Amino acid sequence: MLGHIPFLGKLPFQKKLLFSSLLLSVLPVLLLGSAASYVASTSIQEEVNAKHEATLQQIGLQVDSLLKRLDYMSIQIAGDLAIEKSARLGISMDDRETLDATLDMVDTVRKHRTLSDIPFNAYIVYNKFDTVYSNKYGLLTKSDFPYFDALRQYAPKFTGSLFLPSNTYPNQTDLLIVRPIGSSSTVDGVLFLEAEPTRLYELLRSVQMAGDSQLLVVDRSDRIVLSRNPQEIGTTLPSPFARKLEQTSPPSPTDSVAYGEERYHVSVHRSGYNDWTYVIIAPQGGLTAKASLIKKVTWAMAGCLALIWGLIALFASKRLYNPIRTLLQKLPSRAKPSQDGLQQIDAFMQQVMDTNRRLDSELREQAPQLRENTLIKLLHGEWNDAEFAIKRQQYDLPLHGRSFGVCVFEVDAFMEFRTSYLGKDRSLMMYALTKLVTEMASATPFSSVTVSPSLGQVALIVGTDNPDTAFAQQIEELCGRVRIKAKELFRFTLTAGVSRVRPEFRGIHESYLEAIDLLSFRLLLGRDLTISQQAIESMDTVKQSARDLIKRQRTIVKRIAEGDMGTVYAEFEEMVREIPHHLTGFKPVTGIFTNLVGEIDHLLEQLGFELQPMFPYNVYARINEAESLDQLKDWFKQQFFPAFRSHFEKLTVPNQTKIVQQVAEYIVNGAEGELSLQEAASRFGLSQSQLSRMFKEEMHVNFIDYCIEVRMSRAKEWLVHSDMPIKQIADRLHYTTTQNFSRAFKQTTGMSPGQYRVSVRHQE
């Protein structure tokens, strides 16, 4: 097009290129600078608004998150059974039941304060007894209660808690959260959580504010509840700014509020959590000065850019090939030589594509393990709907529908299963069981996926668009067929827990927890069953009995882990006294005691010990040989607990440290085998995420990186002290190809295996 201009038509091509380069580079910059200068006066305020809005949203989320954690802690404490019981019975040193309730209450408060990441003090007001318990002051009368004024004006509501910011009442310097204790018809007590607002002040002070700008938090009555300046807390926001908060339409970029001789810009963000309003008040003059400065800077930058692009255009017309030459210099030495630089670039890109295809093939080989990890995270609630939708498409998971349920199959005689199958045999049995469930589920009309979340357990996730009664019946029938087939093929029986159907993928985690909870009813209902929520909805007595006995067992195991054997004996006596009130036959009784021994056995396994070597006979067989509850009670008190206690007191190494030491030894001994996190977790009875976290905390290195270090150390030893070919070393260390081994070795040592062998032997 430039050639049709008479003046340019006579110029040589190089000068035409120079002129067109100058025109195309300088003219857009000048136009852009002019446009930027024109809109600077209005755009600066929009940017400030956006910045203020982002700042307010961020600080609002942080403050709301802190308040939600405190509110959630108040819900946990006020709703705890021990707290409710103590509020109902009061505090007394004479009555045994009341004293026990008081001690449980004190222990519960101490536990919650220990677990909370936010320091707080708890006050429990006993409405019927005019008494207040405080972890800070002990027992107080209501008249001595520091927040007696707040208590007198508090009207209990069971729909939520009451937040009282600092300085709401005289001498109140801390933030208070008030929540009733008791049922919806009777308020037995009131919980006051007292937390220092220091964390809130630090959040506000962490925000960088320009000039004289102020950051405030205001409640619905225009009272300042938080400020970077604590002296302002409790005061009322000036009326011009308060009227601004009542405005419902979005502020314009030039909107401002007059106060005194100054005008201010007000940015507002309302929290949907507690109806607080977050406000930034900035002097308008400072913003106008910034707009003028931006105009000057914009023109200066436009001029500089025009000059720079002009110089670039001058050089570019003569040296257009320089970018290609520079790119050729950056290519690795393995790129094929050629007279044409573009051909060299093409050859290199072809090599990159080949490498990508090879890496894609290796990724497909790892797809089954990645698929299993994805499903386990789904069961544990680590994916939301959007994230899992991406993973489902990525790994082509055949799980479709609007509603989903979970069936969990668990080996009944788990301890016998664990001792009967070791190492690869155990993995093969779990693979066979998972394969059986997958094949039988594939014959049904609904979509499904199968995964083994832990040893002895297989989870089946099913999906449907029509979650009716027929669908639930089909699931239970499938579980029955799986149990019958497993009994025919294997030496053990299964019990299946069938959850209710829930919508969306996020409901799968709740369904999995429900199915696990249903499996606990084996203690009362027996083994080799399919247990569903519908089957036990009318069995309120059974449900409560199972929960009470399981809670008692967990308390016994917890006290054993803490070394408190005195409490163990007391809890055991209580459990024995409760059993006749809950169970009618002797078979469920033996199930209760067998499960207790199994929980203790599992505790010892986590510590790196075994239960059976402590006794000269099979403890599970001894339980089944008992003929009465008294025989079981006497055996536990006279033989089991004394023998167990003498061995348990010898445990001195921390649980986690001892387990990780055993895992590290397992990696070193199995360096020439197929090491995997899944196999190690299965071997030591842990989940993959739990073992990964423990290993990282103790060894300060990831599990996979440690496996690579051990293997590379073994490879170095063979390279230096033997003439073993590199291919044989790669095969012994279970690398799929010699190239994969060489690449991993070079990433670790900085040189190839051959170079390392020559270098070390030359030094020697």
JOHU-V674987 format. One line per field, one symbol per residue. ss: DSSP state (~ for helix, > for strand, _ for the rest). psi: psi as a letter, one per 40 degrees, with the letter a starting at -180 (. if undefined). burial: 1 if it has 9 or more other C-alpha atoms within 8 Angstrom, else 0. A space follows every 10 residues. Layout:
ss->???
psi->???
burial->???
This chain:
ss->_~~~_~~~~_ __~~~~~~~~ ~~~~~~~~~~ ~~~~~~~~~~ ~~~~~~~~~~ ~~~~~~~~~~ ~~~~~~~~~~ ~~~~~~~~~_ ~~~~~~~~~_ _____~~~~~ ~~~~~~~~~~ ~~~~~_____ >>>>>>____ >>>>___>>> >~~~___~~~ ~~________ _>>>______ ____>>>>>> >>____>>>> >>>>>__~~~ ~~~~~_____ ___>>>>>__ __>>>>>__~ ~~___>__~~ ~~~~~_____ ______>>>_ _>>>>>>>>> ______>>>> >>>~~~~~~~ ~~~~~~~~~~ ~~~~~~~~~~ ~~~~~~____ _~~~~~~~~~ __________ ~~~~~~~~~~ ~~~~~~~~~~ ~~~~~_~~~~ ~~~~~~~~~_ ____~~~~~~ ~~~~______ __>>>>>>>> >__~~~~~~~ __~~~~~~~~ ~~~~~~~~~~ ~~____>>>> >>>>__>>>> >>>>____~~ ~~~~~~~~~~ ~~~~~~~~~_ ___>>>>>__ _>>___~~~~ ~~~~~~~~~_ _~~~~____> >>~~~~___~ ~~~~~~~~~~ ~~~~~~~~~~ ~~__~~~~~~ ~~~~~~~~~~ ~~___~~~~~ ~~~~~~~~~~ ~~~~~~____ _~~~____~~ ~~~~~___~~ ~~~~~~~~~~ ~~~~~~~~__ ____~~~~~~ ~~~~~~~~~_ ______~~~~ ~~~____~~~ ~~~~~~~~~_ __~~~~~~~~ ~~~~~~~~~~ ~____~~~~~ ~~_____~~~ ~~~~~~~~~_ __~~~~~~~~ ~~~_
psi->ddeehdddde iidddddddd dddddddddd dddddddded dddddddddd dddddddddd dddddddddd ddddddddeh ddddddddda hiedhddddd dddddddddd dddddhehhi ihhhhhdeef ihhhedeahi iddehdfddd ddehhhheei ihhhiiedii fheihihhhi haiedhhdih hhhhhheddd dddddehhhh beiihihiae ffhhdiidhd deheiihidd dddddehdii iidehihhhb eiiihhhhhh hedefihhhh hhhddddddd dddddddddd dddddddddd ddddddddfd edddddddde iieehhiidh dddddddddd dddddddddd dddddedddd ddddddddde feiidddddd ddddefhfhi ieiiihhhhh hdgddddddd hibddddddd dddddddddd deeieiiiii igdihehhhh hiiieggadd dddddddddd dddddddddi eiiihhhhii hiiideeddd ddddddddde edddeaifih hidddedegd dddddddddd dddddddddd deegdddddd dddddddddd edididdddd dddddddddd ddddddeeii ddeeieihdd ddddeieidd dddddddddd ddddddddee hdhidddddd dddddddddf deaghidddd dddefiiddd ddddddddef iidddddddd dddddddddd eifhiddddd ddefididdd ddddddddee iidddddddd ddd.
burial->0000000110 0000011100 1100111011 0111011001 1111110010 0110111011 0111000001 1011101110 0111111101 0000000110 1101110111 0110000001 1111111001 1111100001 1100100100 0000000000 1001111000 0101111111 1100001111 1111111001 1011000000 0011111110 0111111100 0011001001 1101000000 0010011100 0011111110 1000111111 1111011101 1101110110 1110111011 0011001000 0001100100 1000100000 1011101100 0000000000 0000001000 1101111110 1011100100 1100000010 1111111111 1100001100 1100011011 0011011101 1100001111 1111011111 1111001000 1100110111 0110011000 0111111111 1111111110 1101111111 1111011111 1110010000 0110110011 0110111011 0001101110 1100110010 0110010111 1111111111 1011111101 1101100000 0110010010 1111111011 1111101000 0000111111 0110001001 1100101011 1110111100 1101110100 1110011011 1101111111 0000010011 1111100101 1110110000 1110011001 0000
